[in-house]
Amino acid sequence: MLNRSALRPRHKNSGRQHEGKRFPSHLAWLRKRPCILEGKPGHVCMGRMEAMHVDGAGGKGVGLKVADYCAVPGCSEAHRLYHDHGAASWQLAWGIDLDKSWRFYAAHSPHKHLWESANA
């Protein structure tokens, strides 16, 4: 037997937790960049290009991603490896500092004015 709560419509979140954190144009720009692992020995880029959110950048919580500007470009395979092994192991294995990397891409994005004005 179902509870009455199972029949009630779900409460829709306000979306405020995403204010100043979502920048789809920046993610689209990242997906046009080469994979961060391109040319690394032992890696073969596979799949489509994705924006990999760097969890250690801060602002992450239960059900929340970090801000879109805290992302780097990676192929599907690089992204899968990142989630399978965790950020620390992934960075050690590939010799990449993800904190410096997302900051580099954020600083060079043609869309950085969006989060600079949102966070001002």
Buried (B, 14 or more C-beta within 10 A) or exposed (E): EEEEEEEEEEEEEEEEEEEBBBBEEBBEBBBEBEBBBBEBEEBEBEEEBBBBBBBEBEBBEEEEBBBBBBBBBBBBBBBBBBEEEEBEEBBEBBEBEBBEBBBEBBEEBEBBEBBEEBEE
